[in-house]
């Protein structure tokens, strides 16, 4: 099953606020720890279960957590309209901390031009949320209500964790989408954000997946339009991989008695099939990285067939079933 291009081209989507409580979601996640590890039929699936894609079996939460804590990078891929997915990320962060594993966080929702504001907010140099959002260029780079993602930022602030703005600035990405990569490389912003020394790799598998999705979801466009959208996606994913690699190298340099781990939090389209970001991170580190992908999928019984397709296609290493968000499940384009 191919996922909607909107999951990959997230700058085209307006974010809406979710109002569900974190505590309720965490209570349900905790219940997942009691599940067994045998294979079950789709009729037995429930929200907050974790399914290993290569075997189709349910993972108990303690067993799964042990596996995750052996990684350098844990990728979470969300549905942008589902607050339960932010709650799931907070649950994992809390579990890591309880086991003495100190995480750092990367978020797609902030651009590089917002990193100074993120640092200022976490250190309390910026104390008012409206001022923080203005300086972080939230409305420009992401949009929608900040409440939806505030639990992640708040967790980093309360536990003194590093939080990395993963995304290239939206203005830079828009230039690629409008004029193409070749032209964007000639402009001053390209060098300003230190992209002039970066290789933007045109991977055939990545290209095939994305072009197929673009044609399915945005049929009728000219090939040149698809090409520029594709190039903009490459720049975003390569830029986010660049951020994660720099963050991981920083963690590896830290003299710390605690085990360190990096959690990447993005839309699900950026981790699917390991192609968009994980493969680029691995290339940049010449394979010297342990990483695992988790695809967050809203679930009810009517979606069992869609979840089966995700598992069959090996959308990620794990699929984490969650309740359906307030806006309903993401609908794949047909």
BAKOLVO-301741 format. One line per 5 residues: their letters; for each residue x, y, z of C-alpha. Coordinates in nm, 3 decimals. Layout:
BEGIN
a	X:Y:Z; ...
! end
This chain:
BEGIN
xxxxx	0.000:0.000:0.000; 0.133:0.340:-0.089; 0.101:0.616:0.164; -0.033:0.963:0.076; 0.219:1.206:-0.059
xxxxx	0.097:1.453:0.200; 0.274:1.243:0.464; 0.598:1.306:0.278; 0.540:1.663:0.167; 0.433:1.781:0.509
xxxxx	0.479:2.149:0.439; 0.163:2.135:0.223; -0.058:2.042:0.513; -0.214:2.263:0.782; -0.184:2.114:1.130
xxxxx	-0.486:2.096:1.356; -0.486:2.083:1.737; -0.578:1.768:1.924; -0.736:1.798:2.271; -0.699:1.448:2.412
xxxxx	-0.514:1.411:2.742; -0.162:1.269:2.764; -0.234:1.086:3.087; -0.515:0.877:2.940; -0.300:0.767:2.649
xxxxx	-0.009:0.677:2.873; -0.236:0.465:3.088; -0.335:0.262:2.782; 0.025:0.232:2.663; 0.118:0.089:3.001
xxxxx	-0.143:-0.182:2.949; 0.047:-0.297:2.638; 0.320:-0.429:2.867; 0.096:-0.719:2.968; 0.056:-0.854:2.616
xxxxx	0.216:-1.177:2.512; 0.455:-1.229:2.223; 0.261:-1.487:2.020; 0.122:-1.414:1.680; -0.243:-1.314:1.684
xxxxx	-0.503:-1.266:1.417; -0.608:-0.917:1.307; -0.936:-0.972:1.493; -0.734:-0.972:1.816; -0.545:-0.649:1.747
xxxxx	-0.602:-0.361:1.985; -0.483:-0.004:2.020; -0.145:0.028:2.195; -0.017:-0.306:2.074; 0.324:-0.321:1.904
xxxxx	0.366:-0.556:1.606; 0.704:-0.665:1.475; 0.671:-0.650:1.097; 0.918:-0.925:1.007; 0.739:-1.184:1.223
xxxxx	0.389:-1.041:1.270; 0.404:-1.111:1.641; 0.305:-0.885:1.926; 0.589:-0.750:2.136; 0.557:-0.716:2.511
xxxxx	0.649:-0.364:2.613; 0.949:-0.467:2.832; 1.093:-0.688:2.557; 1.043:-0.417:2.297; 1.194:-0.150:2.518
xxxxx	1.508:-0.358:2.566; 1.544:-0.383:2.189; 1.497:-0.009:2.141; 1.751:0.077:2.409; 2.020:-0.110:2.216
xxxxx	1.988:0.137:1.927; 2.162:0.465:1.848; 1.856:0.618:1.680; 1.488:0.534:1.727; 1.263:0.679:1.456
xxxxx	0.897:0.747:1.531; 0.674:0.822:1.232; 0.346:0.990:1.321; 0.016:1.085:1.163; 0.019:1.463:1.189
xxxxx	-0.337:1.490:1.310; -0.320:1.232:1.591; -0.231:1.359:1.939; -0.204:0.998:2.061; 0.119:0.975:1.865
xxxxx	0.280:1.257:2.058; 0.166:1.081:2.373; 0.335:0.762:2.252; 0.662:0.949:2.206; 0.640:1.087:2.559
xxxxx	0.575:0.736:2.686; 0.893:0.608:2.523; 1.098:0.899:2.652; 0.973:0.830:3.004; 1.054:0.460:2.974
xxxxx	1.407:0.537:2.853; 1.464:0.774:3.143; 1.330:0.521:3.395; 1.588:0.269:3.268; 1.875:0.518:3.297
xxxxx	1.893:0.583:2.923; 1.916:0.955:2.857; 1.753:1.052:2.525; 1.797:1.348:2.296; 1.511:1.446:2.065
xxxxx	1.492:1.556:1.703; 1.167:1.711:1.577; 1.059:1.770:1.219; 0.825:2.044:1.342; 1.107:2.297:1.389
xxxxx	1.331:2.440:1.118; 1.701:2.515:1.155; 1.622:2.885:1.173; 1.426:2.810:1.491; 1.705:2.633:1.679
xxxxx	1.820:2.944:1.873; 1.463:2.995:1.994; 1.432:2.627:2.092; 1.753:2.654:2.292; 1.633:2.976:2.453
xxxxx	1.298:2.827:2.549; 1.451:2.515:2.704; 1.701:2.724:2.904; 1.425:2.968:3.014; 1.590:3.265:2.846
xxxxx	1.262:3.284:2.654; 0.980:3.232:2.901; 0.665:3.327:2.713; 0.530:3.072:2.467; 0.405:3.331:2.212
xxxxx	0.750:3.490:2.201; 0.910:3.149:2.161; 0.683:3.052:1.873; 0.745:3.381:1.697; 1.122:3.349:1.724
xxxxx	1.107:2.981:1.624; 0.911:3.078:1.308; 0.651:2.819:1.405; 0.376:2.961:1.186; 0.603:2.970:0.883
xxxxx	0.782:2.639:0.923; 0.500:2.425:1.058; 0.175:2.602:1.148; -0.127:2.489:1.342; -0.170:2.493:1.716
xxxxx	0.148:2.441:1.915; -0.054:2.254:2.181; -0.041:1.943:1.966; 0.338:1.912:2.003; 0.396:2.097:2.328
xxxxx	0.419:1.777:2.538; 0.741:1.680:2.359; 0.895:2.024:2.404; 0.776:2.039:2.763; 0.929:1.699:2.838
xxxxx	1.264:1.812:2.701; 1.246:2.129:2.909; 1.150:1.953:3.233; 1.420:1.686:3.201; 1.695:1.907:3.055
xxxxx	1.716:1.709:2.730; 1.863:1.832:2.404; 1.604:1.912:2.137; 1.715:1.945:1.776; 1.525:2.134:1.506
xxxxx	1.553:1.886:1.220; 1.411:2.061:0.916; 1.577:2.292:0.667; 1.403:2.632:0.675; 1.079:2.628:0.481
xxxxx	1.185:2.919:0.264; 1.479:2.716:0.135; 1.262:2.412:0.062; 1.005:2.628:-0.115; 1.274:2.763:-0.348
xxxxx	1.362:2.407:-0.447; 0.996:2.320:-0.502; 0.940:2.631:-0.715; 1.262:2.659:-0.915; 1.430:2.319:-0.885
xxxxx	1.742:2.196:-0.709; 1.991:2.322:-0.965; 1.871:2.682:-0.930; 1.843:2.661:-0.550; 2.206:2.553:-0.524
xxxxx	2.312:2.886:-0.680; 2.133:3.103:-0.426; 2.287:3.254:-0.115; 2.055:3.071:0.125; 2.202:2.739:0.012
xxxxx	2.547:2.830:0.139; 2.406:3.021:0.435; 2.264:2.696:0.573; 2.582:2.506:0.488; 2.418:2.294:0.222
xxxxx	2.683:2.377:-0.038; 2.903:2.090:0.079; 2.616:1.842:0.104; 2.544:1.564:-0.142; 2.174:1.532:-0.222
xxxxx	2.153:1.167:-0.320; 1.898:1.066:-0.583; 1.831:0.710:-0.471; 1.644:0.499:-0.733; 1.427:0.316:-0.476
xxxxx	1.336:0.643:-0.306; 1.258:0.805:-0.642; 1.037:0.516:-0.753; 0.835:0.518:-0.430; 0.786:0.892:-0.420
xxxxx	0.704:0.943:-0.786; 0.444:0.667:-0.767; 0.284:0.840:-0.468; 0.291:1.181:-0.631; 0.119:1.049:-0.942
xxxxx	-0.144:0.865:-0.737; -0.219:1.158:-0.509; -0.164:1.452:-0.746; -0.258:1.305:-1.082; -0.263:1.526:-1.386
xxxxx	0.049:1.727:-1.311; 0.338:1.770:-1.549; 0.647:1.555:-1.499; 0.847:1.873:-1.432; 0.615:1.955:-1.141
xxxxx	0.665:1.612:-0.992; 1.040:1.645:-1.038; 1.058:1.968:-0.837; 0.834:1.826:-0.564; 1.059:1.523:-0.554
xxxxx	1.371:1.739:-0.531; 1.218:1.938:-0.246; 1.147:1.611:-0.064; 1.506:1.498:-0.116; 1.634:1.825:0.032
xxxxx	1.408:1.794:0.336; 1.502:1.432:0.403; 1.872:1.489:0.338; 1.862:1.796:0.562; 1.694:1.607:0.843
xxxxx	1.945:1.323:0.806; 2.222:1.582:0.829; 2.074:1.710:1.155; 2.045:1.364:1.309; 2.401:1.269:1.216
xxxxx	2.537:1.587:1.374; 2.327:1.523:1.686; 2.442:1.163:1.714; 2.807:1.263:1.677; 2.756:1.520:1.952
xxxxx	2.610:1.250:2.179; 2.901:1.020:2.108; 3.146:1.292:2.212; 2.977:1.356:2.545; 3.159:1.220:2.850
xxxxx	2.862:1.067:3.027; 2.803:0.770:3.251; 2.450:0.739:3.114; 2.365:0.548:2.800; 2.254:0.789:2.528
xxxxx	1.994:0.746:2.255; 1.851:0.977:1.988; 1.477:0.982:1.917; 1.368:1.121:1.580; 1.006:1.239:1.564
xxxxx	0.869:1.305:1.213; 0.576:1.225:0.991; 0.550:0.859:0.898; 0.634:0.931:0.535; 0.988:1.028:0.634
xxxxx	1.072:0.683:0.771; 0.871:0.449:0.545; 1.063:0.151:0.407; 1.374:0.303:0.574; 1.426:0.509:0.257
xxxxx	1.370:0.881:0.325; 1.576:0.960:0.639; 1.713:0.634:0.787; 1.889:0.525:0.468; 2.047:0.870:0.431
xxxxx	2.167:0.864:0.791; 2.319:0.521:0.737; 2.496:0.641:0.422; 2.640:0.943:0.600; 2.773:0.721:0.879
xxxxx	2.894:0.448:0.639; 2.661:0.204:0.807; 2.811:0.259:1.152; 2.480:0.317:1.323; 2.219:0.105:1.497
xxxxx	1.872:0.231:1.418; 1.515:0.113:1.421; 1.190:0.251:1.275; 0.846:0.262:1.439; 0.539:0.346:1.232
xxxxx	0.252:0.485:1.440; -0.084:0.384:1.294; -0.431:0.473:1.421; -0.636:0.158:1.450; -0.989:0.033:1.470
xxxxx	-1.129:-0.300:1.354; -1.235:-0.153:1.021; -0.871:-0.073:0.938; -0.735:-0.424:0.989; -0.685:-0.472:0.616
xxxxx	-0.482:-0.152:0.586; -0.263:-0.252:0.881; -0.204:-0.592:0.722; -0.081:-0.418:0.408; 0.159:-0.206:0.614
xxxxx	0.300:-0.518:0.774; 0.320:-0.706:0.445; 0.507:-0.416:0.283; 0.743:-0.385:0.583; 0.658:-0.018:0.622
xxxxx	0.892:-0.005:0.925; 1.054:-0.239:1.174; 0.754:-0.206:1.404; 0.396:-0.086:1.372; 0.259:0.067:1.692
xxxxx	-0.121:0.067:1.692; -0.285:0.366:1.860; -0.637:0.499:1.903; -0.778:0.696:1.613; -0.723:1.070:1.646
xxxxx	-0.995:1.330:1.659; -0.977:1.392:1.284; -1.009:1.023:1.201; -0.750:0.798:1.037; -0.532:0.923:0.755
xxxx	-0.687:0.816:0.427; -0.450:0.682:0.160; -0.513:0.830:-0.180; -0.656:0.590:-0.436
! end
